[in-house]
Amino acid sequence: GTDIATRCCSDVALPGFSQRDGGAHPYESCPFADSEVDGVCYDDTSYDEAFNLCAGVGARLCTKAELESDCAAGTGCLHDLRMAWSSDPYP
């Protein structure tokens, strides 16, 4: 498996999503974020699966900068301990 988690972000409030300060970068405004998709934790997904899971609830994958700013931290599923897919292309 890929062992890469799904975390979703949204620029508008969605059920179950929370918004936080940017942790190490508090000047950056964070989007709303959640680690559960319809109440389910996905900790072993492909990029396409993660993209489609987020899109299915009206959200998107978080950007690399949002993840690095801890915008999705503390949103459940123990995903703070895992890598998560981002919307940024691989360098």
OpenMM code with the backbone's topology and positions (N, CA, C; nanometers):
from openmm import Vec3, app, unit

residues = "GLY THR ASP ILE ALA THR ARG CYS CYS SER ASP VAL ALA LEU PRO GLY PHE SER GLN ARG ASP GLY GLY ALA HIS PRO TYR GLU SER CYS PRO PHE ALA ASP SER GLU VAL ASP GLY VAL CYS TYR ASP ASP THR SER TYR ASP GLU ALA PHE ASN LEU CYS ALA GLY VAL GLY ALA ARG LEU CYS THR LYS ALA GLU LEU GLU SER ASP CYS ALA ALA GLY THR GLY CYS LEU HIS ASP LEU ARG MET ALA TRP SER SER ASP PRO TYR PRO".split()
positions = [
    Vec3(0.0812, -0.1197, 0.0000),
    Vec3(0.0000, 0.0000, 0.0000),
    Vec3(0.0850, 0.1254, 0.0000),
    Vec3(0.0197, 0.2359, -0.0126),
    Vec3(0.0905, 0.3638, -0.0200),
    Vec3(0.1184, 0.4213, 0.1176),
    Vec3(0.0329, 0.3897, 0.2154),
    Vec3(0.0465, 0.4401, 0.3521),
    Vec3(0.0498, 0.5928, 0.3566),
    Vec3(-0.0203, 0.6554, 0.2640),
    Vec3(-0.0308, 0.8016, 0.2630),
    Vec3(-0.1771, 0.8383, 0.2892),
    Vec3(-0.1965, 0.9280, 0.3851),
    Vec3(-0.3306, 0.9582, 0.4340),
    Vec3(-0.4024, 1.0606, 0.3471),
    Vec3(-0.5337, 1.0623, 0.3634),
    Vec3(-0.6177, 1.1631, 0.3001),
    Vec3(-0.6581, 1.2664, 0.4039),
    Vec3(-0.6293, 1.3926, 0.3762),
    Vec3(-0.6783, 1.5055, 0.4548),
    Vec3(-0.7376, 1.6034, 0.3557),
    Vec3(-0.8531, 1.6561, 0.3870),
    Vec3(-0.9209, 1.7462, 0.2948),
    Vec3(-0.9242, 1.8887, 0.3489),
    Vec3(-0.9194, 1.9846, 0.2586),
    Vec3(-0.9301, 2.1256, 0.2930),
    Vec3(-1.0440, 2.1887, 0.2129),
    Vec3(-1.0970, 2.2969, 0.2657),
    Vec3(-1.2045, 2.3685, 0.1980),
    Vec3(-1.1951, 2.5164, 0.2316),
    Vec3(-1.2225, 2.5992, 0.1336),
    Vec3(-1.2209, 2.7439, 0.1552),
    Vec3(-1.3524, 2.7937, 0.2152),
    Vec3(-1.4504, 2.7053, 0.2245),
    Vec3(-1.5776, 2.7391, 0.2893),
    Vec3(-1.6044, 2.6347, 0.3980),
    Vec3(-1.6827, 2.6720, 0.4965),
    Vec3(-1.7138, 2.5806, 0.6066),
    Vec3(-1.7945, 2.4613, 0.5559),
    Vec3(-1.7531, 2.3421, 0.5946),
    Vec3(-1.8249, 2.2193, 0.5616),
    Vec3(-1.8492, 2.1424, 0.6917),
    Vec3(-1.9513, 2.0568, 0.6964),
    Vec3(-1.9787, 1.9810, 0.8186),
    Vec3(-1.8575, 1.9000, 0.8636),
    Vec3(-1.8209, 1.9144, 0.9899),
    Vec3(-1.7081, 1.8392, 1.0453),
    Vec3(-1.5733, 1.9032, 1.0249),
    Vec3(-1.5660, 2.0046, 0.9402),
    Vec3(-1.4382, 2.0706, 0.9134),
    Vec3(-1.4134, 2.1793, 1.0179),
    Vec3(-1.2876, 2.2009, 1.0529),
    Vec3(-1.2533, 2.3059, 1.1488),
    Vec3(-1.1435, 2.3933, 1.0900),
    Vec3(-1.1339, 2.5144, 1.1413),
    Vec3(-1.0342, 2.6100, 1.0925),
    Vec3(-0.9446, 2.6501, 1.2082),
    Vec3(-0.8159, 2.6545, 1.1840),
    Vec3(-0.7224, 2.6888, 1.2896),
    Vec3(-0.6179, 2.7871, 1.2386),
    Vec3(-0.5472, 2.8449, 1.3307),
    Vec3(-0.4338, 2.9301, 1.2947),
    Vec3(-0.3245, 2.8429, 1.2355),
    Vec3(-0.2333, 2.9053, 1.1651),
    Vec3(-0.1300, 2.8310, 1.0959),
    Vec3(-0.0152, 2.7815, 1.1796),
    Vec3(-0.0348, 2.7566, 1.3085),
    Vec3(0.0689, 2.6946, 1.3898),
    Vec3(0.2003, 2.7704, 1.3842),
    Vec3(0.2972, 2.7126, 1.3154),
    Vec3(0.4295, 2.7745, 1.3047),
    Vec3(0.4257, 2.9010, 1.2198),
    Vec3(0.3208, 2.9168, 1.1414),
    Vec3(0.3084, 3.0325, 1.0530),
    Vec3(0.1721, 3.0983, 1.0760),
    Vec3(0.1506, 3.1568, 1.1962),
    Vec3(0.0169, 3.2059, 1.2302),
    Vec3(-0.0320, 3.3195, 1.1413),
    Vec3(0.0582, 3.3818, 1.0675),
    Vec3(0.0161, 3.4906, 0.9792),
    Vec3(-0.0547, 3.4371, 0.8557),
    Vec3(-0.0385, 3.3097, 0.8278),
    Vec3(-0.1068, 3.2507, 0.7130),
    Vec3(-0.2461, 3.2078, 0.7556),
    Vec3(-0.3448, 3.2493, 0.6822),
    Vec3(-0.4798, 3.2049, 0.7156),
    Vec3(-0.5005, 3.0645, 0.6606),
    Vec3(-0.5546, 2.9810, 0.7446),
    Vec3(-0.5781, 2.8419, 0.7065),
    Vec3(-0.7186, 2.8233, 0.6515),
    Vec3(-0.7341, 2.7266, 0.5615),
    Vec3(-0.8680, 2.6883, 0.5187),
    Vec3(-0.9328, 2.6010, 0.6263),
    Vec3(-1.0546, 2.5616, 0.6053),
    Vec3(-1.1181, 2.4614, 0.6897),
    Vec3(-1.0588, 2.3256, 0.6517),
    Vec3(-1.0413, 2.2379, 0.7493),
    Vec3(-0.9764, 2.1098, 0.7218),
    Vec3(-1.0410, 1.9976, 0.8019),
    Vec3(-1.0272, 1.8757, 0.7509),
    Vec3(-1.0752, 1.7575, 0.8226),
    Vec3(-0.9955, 1.6369, 0.7764),
    Vec3(-0.9726, 1.5439, 0.8690),
    Vec3(-0.9042, 1.4192, 0.8342),
    Vec3(-1.0021, 1.3055, 0.8124),
    Vec3(-1.1268, 1.3252, 0.8507),
    Vec3(-1.2289, 1.2236, 0.8258),
    Vec3(-1.3098, 1.2631, 0.7028),
    Vec3(-1.3427, 1.1647, 0.6222),
    Vec3(-1.4297, 1.1879, 0.5067),
    Vec3(-1.5579, 1.1104, 0.5328),
    Vec3(-1.6661, 1.1834, 0.5539),
    Vec3(-1.7934, 1.1217, 0.5915),
    Vec3(-1.7771, 1.0297, 0.7125),
    Vec3(-1.6953, 1.0737, 0.8084),
    Vec3(-1.6781, 0.9993, 0.9327),
    Vec3(-1.5822, 0.8827, 0.9263),
    Vec3(-1.5137, 0.8663, 0.8137),
    Vec3(-1.4216, 0.7541, 0.7955),
    Vec3(-1.2792, 0.8066, 0.7817),
    Vec3(-1.1840, 0.7373, 0.8469),
    Vec3(-1.0423, 0.7710, 0.8331),
    Vec3(-0.9839, 0.6913, 0.7164),
    Vec3(-0.9146, 0.7607, 0.6282),
    Vec3(-0.8464, 0.6947, 0.5164),
    Vec3(-0.6967, 0.7194, 0.5320),
    Vec3(-0.6238, 0.6158, 0.5766),
    Vec3(-0.4816, 0.6356, 0.6028),
    Vec3(-0.3920, 0.5590, 0.5067),
    Vec3(-0.4505, 0.5051, 0.4000),
    Vec3(-0.3713, 0.4307, 0.3018),
    Vec3(-0.4388, 0.4452, 0.1658),
    Vec3(-0.4206, 0.5630, 0.1031),
    Vec3(-0.4896, 0.5907, -0.0226),
    Vec3(-0.3907, 0.6260, -0.1331),
    Vec3(-0.4352, 0.6086, -0.2551),
    Vec3(-0.3599, 0.6592, -0.3698),
    Vec3(-0.3961, 0.8060, -0.3885),
    Vec3(-0.3199, 0.8771, -0.4697),
    Vec3(-0.3509, 1.0180, -0.4960),
    Vec3(-0.4917, 1.0317, -0.5539),
    Vec3(-0.5254, 0.9485, -0.6523),
    Vec3(-0.6569, 0.9588, -0.7162),
    Vec3(-0.7694, 0.9321, -0.6167),
    Vec3(-0.7497, 0.8315, -0.5294),
    Vec3(-0.8511, 0.8034, -0.4282),
    Vec3(-0.8688, 0.9237, -0.3358),
    Vec3(-0.7574, 0.9819, -0.2906),
    Vec3(-0.7637, 1.0964, -0.1995),
    Vec3(-0.8321, 1.2150, -0.2672),
    Vec3(-0.7935, 1.2420, -0.3910),
    Vec3(-0.8531, 1.3529, -0.4663),
    Vec3(-1.0044, 1.3349, -0.4756),
    Vec3(-1.0475, 1.2133, -0.5125),
    Vec3(-1.1901, 1.1860, -0.5316),
    Vec3(-1.2672, 1.1858, -0.3998),
    Vec3(-1.2051, 1.1378, -0.2921),
    Vec3(-1.2709, 1.1403, -0.1612),
    Vec3(-1.3011, 1.2838, -0.1200),
    Vec3(-1.2022, 1.3714, -0.1330),
    Vec3(-1.2226, 1.5118, -0.0957),
    Vec3(-1.3261, 1.5786, -0.1864),
    Vec3(-1.3131, 1.5558, -0.3166),
    Vec3(-1.4067, 1.6165, -0.4116),
    Vec3(-1.5495, 1.5697, -0.3841),
    Vec3(-1.5640, 1.4457, -0.3374),
    Vec3(-1.6953, 1.3895, -0.3114),
    Vec3(-1.7711, 1.4592, -0.1991),
    Vec3(-1.6985, 1.5293, -0.1108),
    Vec3(-1.7648, 1.6029, -0.0026),
    Vec3(-1.7559, 1.7537, -0.0259),
    Vec3(-1.7213, 1.7930, -0.1496),
    Vec3(-1.7157, 1.9349, -0.1834),
    Vec3(-1.5890, 2.0033, -0.1375),
    Vec3(-1.4862, 1.9249, -0.1080),
    Vec3(-1.3595, 1.9799, -0.0604),
    Vec3(-1.2494, 1.9532, -0.1634),
    Vec3(-1.1264, 1.9777, -0.1230),
    Vec3(-1.0105, 1.9575, -0.2098),
    Vec3(-0.8960, 1.9049, -0.1242),
    Vec3(-0.7930, 1.8556, -0.1903),
    Vec3(-0.6717, 1.8215, -0.1171),
    Vec3(-0.6077, 1.9498, -0.0660),
    Vec3(-0.5487, 1.9438, 0.0512),
    Vec3(-0.4771, 2.0590, 0.1052),
    Vec3(-0.3504, 2.0817, 0.0232),
    Vec3(-0.3054, 2.2057, 0.0169),
    Vec3(-0.1790, 2.2336, -0.0506),
    Vec3(-0.0639, 2.1932, 0.0402),
    Vec3(0.0538, 2.1805, -0.0176),
    Vec3(0.1728, 2.1492, 0.0615),
    Vec3(0.1947, 2.2558, 0.1684),
    Vec3(0.1781, 2.3835, 0.1317),
    Vec3(0.1986, 2.4925, 0.2272),
    Vec3(0.0985, 2.4838, 0.3421),
    Vec3(-0.0263, 2.4480, 0.3122),
    Vec3(-0.1273, 2.4355, 0.4180),
    Vec3(-0.0919, 2.3230, 0.5141),
    Vec3(-0.0426, 2.2120, 0.4608),
    Vec3(-0.0036, 2.1002, 0.5458),
    Vec3(0.1194, 2.1367, 0.6290),
    Vec3(0.2168, 2.2034, 0.5664),
    Vec3(0.3382, 2.2420, 0.6384),
    Vec3(0.3091, 2.3466, 0.7455),
    Vec3(0.2017, 2.4233, 0.7286),
    Vec3(0.1620, 2.5235, 0.8275),
    Vec3(0.0710, 2.4642, 0.9344),
    Vec3(0.0555, 2.3310, 0.9343),
    Vec3(-0.0270, 2.2605, 1.0331),
    Vec3(-0.1743, 2.2981, 1.0266),
    Vec3(-0.2203, 2.3408, 0.9096),
    Vec3(-0.3606, 2.3791, 0.8969),
    Vec3(-0.4546, 2.2607, 0.9218),
    Vec3(-0.4099, 2.1399, 0.8907),
    Vec3(-0.4950, 2.0223, 0.9090),
    Vec3(-0.4601, 1.9447, 1.0354),
    Vec3(-0.3647, 1.9952, 1.1130),
    Vec3(-0.3222, 1.9246, 1.2343),
    Vec3(-0.4362, 1.9180, 1.3351),
    Vec3(-0.4405, 1.8086, 1.4085),
    Vec3(-0.5398, 1.7951, 1.5134),
    Vec3(-0.6811, 1.7697, 1.4653),
    Vec3(-0.6964, 1.7301, 1.3378),
    Vec3(-0.8314, 1.7080, 1.2847),
    Vec3(-0.8714, 1.5611, 1.2865),
    Vec3(-0.7945, 1.4787, 1.3560),
    Vec3(-0.8376, 1.3409, 1.3774),
    Vec3(-0.7608, 1.2356, 1.3014),
    Vec3(-0.7955, 1.1113, 1.3301),
    Vec3(-0.7438, 0.9923, 1.2611),
    Vec3(-0.5958, 0.9654, 1.2876),
    Vec3(-0.5344, 1.0364, 1.3827),
    Vec3(-0.3902, 1.0249, 1.4069),
    Vec3(-0.3090, 1.0585, 1.2823),
    Vec3(-0.3663, 1.1381, 1.1919),
    Vec3(-0.2973, 1.1714, 1.0681),
    Vec3(-0.1815, 1.2688, 1.0892),
    Vec3(-0.1699, 1.3281, 1.2089),
    Vec3(-0.0533, 1.4128, 1.2357),
    Vec3(0.0743, 1.3294, 1.2273),
    Vec3(0.0611, 1.1971, 1.2433),
    Vec3(0.1767, 1.1081, 1.2434),
    Vec3(0.2040, 1.0485, 1.1053),
    Vec3(0.1237, 1.0831, 1.0073),
    Vec3(0.1359, 1.0229, 0.8746),
    Vec3(0.1649, 1.1286, 0.7679),
    Vec3(0.2163, 1.0816, 0.6566),
    Vec3(0.2231, 1.1673, 0.5386),
    Vec3(0.0821, 1.1785, 0.4821),
    Vec3(0.0533, 1.2925, 0.4199),
    Vec3(-0.0779, 1.3112, 0.3582),
    Vec3(-0.0588, 1.3653, 0.2171),
    Vec3(-0.1505, 1.3308, 0.1297),
    Vec3(-0.1454, 1.3814, -0.0081),
    Vec3(-0.1694, 1.5314, -0.0086),
    Vec3(-0.1009, 1.6005, -0.0995),
    Vec3(-0.1277, 1.7426, -0.1202),
    Vec3(-0.1644, 1.7640, -0.2662),
    Vec3(-0.2191, 1.8814, -0.2932),
    Vec3(-0.2590, 1.9131, -0.4303),
    Vec3(-0.1410, 1.9572, -0.5156),
    Vec3(-0.0246, 1.9795, -0.4519),
    Vec3(0.0933, 2.0233, -0.5262),
    Vec3(0.1545, 1.9075, -0.6038),
    Vec3(0.1990, 1.9337, -0.7258),
    Vec3(0.2660, 1.8262, -0.8015),
    Vec3(0.3988, 1.7887, -0.7372),
    Vec3(0.4371, 1.6658, -0.7570),
    Vec3(0.5654, 1.6186, -0.7031),
    Vec3(0.6768, 1.6981, -0.7699),
    Vec3(0.7741, 1.7456, -0.6928),
    Vec3(0.8806, 1.8313, -0.7523),
    Vec3(0.9629, 1.7595, -0.8572),
] * unit.nanometer
topology = app.Topology()
chain = topology.addChain("A")
for resn in residues:
    res = topology.addResidue(resn, chain)
    for name in ("N", "CA", "C"):
        topology.addAtom(name, app.Element.getBySymbol(name[0]), res)
